Each structure stands twice: as C-alpha cells, then as structure tokens.
Amino acid sequence: RNAGMMRDPDGVGESEYPECMDLARVYLRVREGRVTEARFQTYGCGPTIAASSAATELIRGVAVEDLLELVDARVESAVGGLPADRAHAAHVVSAAVRAAARDAMARMREAGGWPAGEA
C-alpha cells in the first residue's frame, strides 16, 4: 500500500542502510498539522518494503510533530515483527519518516504556517 511518488509533497525524508544498500524515501501530505497522505519509494529487501508500507498506514492522521518521536519498535510492530537480521528495516523507515516530518515542518515554517519556536 501507498507505494510510489507523490506530486508536490509537503515533506520528503530519506534514510539508508549502507550495509545492505536499503533506501527508504517517505513523502507526506499535511493538512492542519496532520498527515493526510503518506507514500513511499523503497529500494531494498522485502522487510524494508513491507515496513515502509506499514509505516505509511501507521502515520496517517498523526500530528507532524509527533512523527519526530516515531521509534523503530512502532514500525516493527506495525509490520508484525521482523527477524533479527532484518531489524534494520524498521530503523531505516522510522528515520525516513522523522526526516520527512522535519522537512514538512521546515517548509511550513518558511511559509509562515509553523511557529518558529516549535520543533
């Protein structure tokens, strides 16, 4: 679910796991401070692709600033668990989501829609 690019996203974040060359990119659409749509492009192992999909479902409706607190365990739980040798999948995806949230907040701040002192 939610695989593919997003036109004119409000935030984009990326993370990678160099050891196996996994790359996750997350796109956010934000309205009134909450994620209304999330999409992803992931290159890597099946668990990383699955974690990306699960994370985009998990974050829909969540306040952007709350995404900064997204931990690997939440993503791993959303995908139903990961084998120990694939635990990096949750890390790559949660880091991409946090990066997308930071980008969305910076863009909103530049547009005057986010308080300068917050996150």
Secondary structure, DSSP 8 states (H G I E B T S, - for coil): --BS--SS-SEEEEEEETTTTEEEEEEEEEETTEEEEEEEEEES-HHHHHHHHHHHHHHTT-BHHHHTT--HHHHHHHTT---GGGTHHHHHHHHHHHHHHHHHHHHHHHTT-S-TT--
